[in-house]
Amino acid sequence: MTKDVSYDIQEMSGGDATATGFEPSPSLGFWSRLHDRIVIHGGEERRSNSDLDPVPPEKRTWSAMDYVTYWISDNFSPSGWRKAASLMQIGMSWKLALINVAVSEVIIAIVVTANGVVGAQYRIPFSIQARASFGYYLSYLMIAMRMIVGIFWYGTSAYTGAECVRSMLFAIWPSFHNVENRLPASANITTQFMIAYVIYWISILPLHYVHISKIRFLFTVKAITLPIIGFGMMGWTIKNAGVGNNSLWTAGNTVHGTALRWVFMQGLYSNIGGWATLAINSPDFTRYSKRVRNTYTMALALPLTATLIAFFGVVGAGGSKVLFGSILWDPLLFIDNWTSRGGRAAAFFCAFGFYLSQACSNISANSISAANDLNCMFPRYINIRRGQFIVSIIGTWALTPWNILTSATSFLSFMSGYTVWLAPICGVLVSDYYFVHSRKYNIWELYDKDGIYRYNKYGINWRAAAAFTIGWVPLLPGFLPNVNHKIHVIKGMTELYYCGYFYGFGSSMLTYWIFCKLWPAQETMLDYAVYVDDEVLTGRDVEHGAGVVDNYSLAEKTGSESENMS
């Protein structure tokens, strides 16, 4: 097998985005020289780069504790603090709201962990994993759908990050409350908030430069500071307000009977849907684990931390009614009421902790995911680092999230209901890996556009396409009223929509398995799995990487690899 020499050059230069390390010839035209500078690698036929290839051993740096700190930092955020609020507003008591959070987080943690095994086992991202089930070219549609969600939520999360910066500025300079607004009302944003927004965006940009294999240290810092902030705020609230004589604690459910059951299901759907994107893209992170079993800690860390931070939110809201006269579900509004000198210092520390949480969560859950998708679509020009900067610019400025959050309610409802499509994608992925292919993939065939995972001349696995369609079409009638309140459907359709993740995930998983049993794609059914060969991974052209079996018999390779993977 012929080695891709340009890829070797890229690896020797540290995998930097400049493809060759050579200066373009001055005889070339401007656009040709610019192209040579931005291209990531040579080789016109190559459809991968170092960020898209299986992760080499030196970049497998995440331990079991890193995944624990990841979820601690991801859940200890303003959105996690507010999680119980939405459930209580639709009729649940605080106790039932916490039970709902716990149940939903346990369910989605199982899905996130199960799908993440693929990344840890084969060292590949979701964008490559999807080819095994959907086919080489149909997978690009699924990648694009996930990328759109990632960019959208990056923008809305940036808005929350700016709220953290604003609270920090309030704590440092109380006069910032009085900044004169010079923007028109039609802008849907004030001068004060635009300042905070710009500061947030500029401050987060350097984090996009850090490679995902090295960014775990930020999660460790957050995992130490944020629980201190959470317990501190809860302790201060209990000391100053108590917990026994507030209507929030004594109030029960405001809906009952059948209505309460469907409200509970609606809450499950909402909370599970909040992690629907991460359930799909968990291989983007688990591929960097030192061992497969290191990722199993996610199954406990996710639900425990999510439930704990939601409880902090309930305590804070109950105390705010006593201390400030109104229920404040937002921790940033809560600390904005600390106006003494010592209070402002504490408010700054808390706001800074939430800022770190929001910034890192936005990177981990949104920008890296969407950047991986861009990397797969344009591997010659975009790697993860470049992709993150592109996502940041589009999500932060092109989408103008302040307009979406203040006026585009229908669009916001549409994106919130995007789980309708994400659940079936995840169902097909899990079914394909565990039940159809019995965890046996050929890693190199996944990078070959003419390989076994092409399925047909169109690069479409019709079984996955059919299962995906079955998973979302019945949910569409119940979804439409959330976008346009003038549309009315029968009650059963709305109730089915509240079961959306369960139906979408379960039906697509089952129907895909049935289709593959009745009409199997025999060329993809392997006797042995073909994993990454660490000794020849660096510098090889993975798109034409079948040479793994040239050096080892398939049985010998899978036997030795299986021992090492666990």
Order of alpha helices (4+ residues) and beta strands (2+ residues): alpha-alpha-alpha-alpha-alpha-alpha-alpha-alpha-alpha-alpha-alpha-alpha-alpha-alpha-alpha-alpha-alpha-alpha-alpha-alpha-alpha-alpha-alpha-alpha-alpha-alpha-alpha-alpha-alpha
